[in-house]
Amino acid sequence: MLPALSKQNKIILAKFIDKGVGTLSFSKFGQTLASYGLGVRREHYVYLSPDEKRDLAKLFELEIGEIEFFSDFNENADRLEMQGSSVDEKLSKLAVTVNDIRMFSFSGKYHINSDSFVLPPNSNLTMHYNDVTTIEHDIIVVCENLTPFIQLGGYRRLLPQELTDALFIYRGNGTSVSGVYKLCNKVPNKIIAMTDLDPSGIVIANTIPNVSAVLYPQISSLEQTPSLKHQNKLWEKQLRFIDSAKEYSIKNEFYSLFKYLENKSTGVTQEAFFSSNLNLELFNLSNMEY
């Protein structure tokens, strides 16, 4: 089965699915793919039809996690969860594992399981999902990426005032998102998403369990910030998310933001929001699916 593949083979498979890079060795992948009724042997390799490749992509994301996380592994130097950066090398070694809940509070005060305690400024708290029964912060903000999560303490001024006492949680990548999503399903707190402004980020924001809003800049801020860094590769890599992102955007309050991305065929990362000092505002979400 796919989850039983080694980390290296998951990376090879993701690069093959997402970027068409390389080939699939029959000795490494033949038996696994055959268990799903996928592929035929051609000498030492497995051949997949276009339809089988699309089915495999869906299976990968369902059983392993986001394809981009594995296909971009060690290629994207601006993300701690990919390669490590100068922000905190030790933290990048192991961001979170399955069922970990990694948390941050601006004040350093944490109100969890009907108890309160204080950690040093800019510290993170990690607990296992099973050890978190209640959260006494009114709002939980799920942050898509590790780098901006770690840097949150320096950008408090860019967030709405009502999030001053919120509990921020790192979403994780791949299978590590499971604990966070189970927590969002378990607790009654208001859930807010904090994601990249790109097709994948929009889909993530709309599919976090019980999410009610997402943090994005206003369209005027995007248009009036010439220094804002755009990532055209994000749009090119996320073609399969575009239709869903457009549908979610039409249903909600930020279709103008999607049109901004579509017109430029680009994406804007959370890191770009922060480096350009863009104020983030809450956009309500409706018709949630999870």
N, C-alpha and C positions, 0 to 999 in steps of 0.2 A: 504494500500500500504506500501511497505517496508520503505520509508522515514518517515512515520508517527509513526513507532515503537519508543518506549522510548529508551533512550541511553542504559539502562541496558539490554533491550531485544535485541538491536542490538549486544551488547557484547555476550549475550547468543547464539544468532543465529550464530555469527561469529565463536565462539569457537566450535559450533556443526559442522559447515561446514568445518572449517580449520583443526580441531584436533579430530573430532569425540567425543567431550566431551559433556556429558549430554544428555538430551532428550528435545523435543519440546512439551511443554504443549499445548493441544488443545485449552484451554481457552485463552491462550496468542497469539498463532500463527495460529490456525486453519482457522479463517476467512481471515486473510491476505494471507496465502499461497493458500487458495482456490480461491482467486481472480485471481491468476495466473494459476489456473488449476493444482496446485501441491499438492501432499500428499493425504493420506487417513487416516481417523480416526481409531485408535485402542485403545479402551477404553478412557483413559484420555490424550492420546498422538497423535501426528501426525507422521505417517510413510512416509518416502521418499525413493523411489527407488534410486539406484546409479545414473541413468540418471537424475532423478529429482534433486538430490543433486548437480550434476554438473550444471544443468540449474539454480538452485538457487544461486550458487556461482557466475555465470556470472551476474545474476540480481542484486545481492548484490553490486558487484563492479561497475556496471553501474549506479545504482540508489542511492547508499549510499556512496561508496568509497572503499578504500583498505581493504580487509578482515583482513590482518595482524595487521593493526592499532587497530582494535577492538578486535581481538582474543588475542593479546598480551597486552592488556590494563592492567596496574599495574603488569606486569610480568617482564618487561625489564628495569631494574633500570638505564641503561646507557644512556637512551634517555629522554630528558627533556619533550618531548611531551607526553610521556607515564606516567611518575611518578613524575617528578621533580627531580632536583639534586642540588648540592651545588653551581653550577655556578651562578644561579640567580633564586631563588625560586619564586619570584614575577612574573618574565617573564614566568615561566612555567605554571602559573595558567590559562592563556588564551593566547596561542601562536598566533593564528589568528582565525577569524571567516569567514564565507562565504563572498567572495568578498573583503576581506582585502588584501592589498598589503604591506607586511612588507619588508623594504628595508635597505640596509647597504652600506656605501661608506667608503673606507679606509681613505680618506682625510677628511671625515665629510662634504664634499661639495656635494650638491644635485642639479641637473639641471633638473627640471621637469616643464612642462607646460610653457616653455619659461621663466622660472624664476630660480634664483639661490639663495641658502641659505646654511648656515653652522650650523651644530649641534656639540655638544661636542664629543670628540673622543669615539669611540666604542658605540655610541648611535645607535638606530634603529629608522627608520621613518616608520609609518604606515598610509596609506591612503586608502580610499575606491576606488574600481576599477573605479566607475563612475567619480571620481574626478581626475583621471589621464588621460589626453588627449594626451600628448606627453612626451617623455623622451629624454633628450639631451645628455645622455651618449651613446657613440658609441656601447658599448657592455652591454648586460644584462646576468648575470649568475644566473641560477635558481638552488638553493641549496636544495637538497632533505630533509635534516634533520635539526632539530632545534639546537641541541647541537653544531655541527660544524659551523652552521650559526652564532651563538652568539659568538663563539670563533675565528671567522675569523681574527679579528684584531691582534691576536698573531701569525698567521701563514702566513702572507703576503709573507714572503721570500720563501715559498714553491710553490707559484703560478707563472705562466708565467708573465713576465714583462708587456706584453700588456694588462693585466687585472688590472693594477694599478689604472686606472680611471674608471673601470667598475662599474656598479650598480648591487649589489647582491640582489637577492630576495628569500625569503624563500618560498618554494613550498607549504608547508602546508600538511595536511593529510585529508583523507576522503573528505567530500564535500567542505572543505576550499580550495581545489586546483582550484576550478572553476574560481575564479577571476584572479588568476595568468595565467591560460591557456587562458582565454579570452583576457588578456592583451598581451600575446605573439602572439595571432592572430591579435591584433589590431595595434601594433606598428611595424615599419619597421626595428628596431634595430637588430643587430646580436645577436642571442640567443645561449647561451652555457649552457650545463647541467653539474651539479656537483652532482654525486650520489654515493651511495655505489657500490662497485664492487662485485655484486652478481646477480643472475638471475633477480630478481625484479628490481634492480637498472639499469641494462642494458636495460630492457624493458622500464622503466620510461625515461631513457635518450633518447631513440629513439622515444618516442611518445609525448614529449613536443612539442607543436606547433612551427613550423618554426625553430626548433633546427638545428644547423649546426656543432656542435662539443661537445665533452664531455671531462671532466677532469679526467684522471686516471694516476697512476704511470706507468713507463715503466716496462716491464716484468723483466728486469735485476734487477731493484730495489726490486721487490717482492722476487725474488730468492736469493738475496744477503742480505736480512734483517732477520736474525734468530730471532730477537725479535718481529717480526710482529705478531700481534694477529689475528688468524683465527677463524671464527665463523662457525663451522660445522653445527650448528643448522639452519643457514640461508639456506644452501643448502637443508637440509631435509624439511624445512618448505615451500620452494619455488619450489617444484617439477613441479607444473603446469606452471611455467614461463621458465623452462629450454629450451624447444624446441624453443620458440620464441627468447630467449636470444641467443641461438646458431645461429639461422638464422640471427639475426641482426649483430652478431659478424662476421660472415662469409662475410656479405655484406660490412663491414667496415674494419677499420685498426687494430682491436684489437682481432682477433680470437685467437692469442697466449695467451691473457689474459683470455679468456673464457676457453681455454684448461688447463690453470694453475688452475682455479677453479674446472674444471671437474675432473682433475687428483687427486685433493685433496678432492673433494666433500665438498667444503667450500665456504665461502664468506668473503670479507674483507670490513669493514665499513669505512666510512669517518673518524670516530674518530680514527681508527687504522692507517690510513694514517698519521694523524697529530701527534699522540703519537709516531710514529716511524720516524717522520721527513722526510717523503718521498716527493720528488719533484713531483708535478703533471704537466702533459703535455697535450696538446690538441690533441685529436684524432678526425679527421674529420668524420662526419656522412653523409651517402647518403641514398637514397630511403626512406626518412622519411615518416611516416604514422601518421596522426593525424586527 
